[in-house]
Amino acid sequence: MKAQGLYDPRAERDSCGVGFVLNLDGRAEHRIVEKGIEVLENLLHRGATGADPDTGDGAGLLIQIPDGFFREETERLGFTLPEAGRYGVGSFFLPPGGKELADTKAGLQRLLLEE
């Protein structure tokens, strides 16, 4: 498929039980995040907690990176980010410790450096 209007095939994601909350002008607002959380709360029946309500299935929000926030935090930690749009952020669920943790971190670092 080709891009048309607001549709861009590069933004495709596999999803089941989807809700959209957005500003058509692309302006970042905390109100949009609050409404997105409300959508997730209303999708509990679609599996947002999965079979095990203590862990969930990864349902969440796809949001813009709050560049100002990350710049302040990384400055405080002593390093500088590339320009906005040239870095990414992620959440990783790592083993609790030992060799498995060390191996996982080494593998992640290798993969990230390749990117």
Buried (B, 14 or more C-beta within 10 A) or exposed (E): EEEEEEEEEEEEEEEEBEBEBEEEEEEEEEEBBEBBEEBBEEBEEBEBBEEEEEEBEEBEEEEEBBBEEBEEEEEEEEEEBEEEEEEEEEEEEEEEEEEEEEEBEEEEEEEEEEE
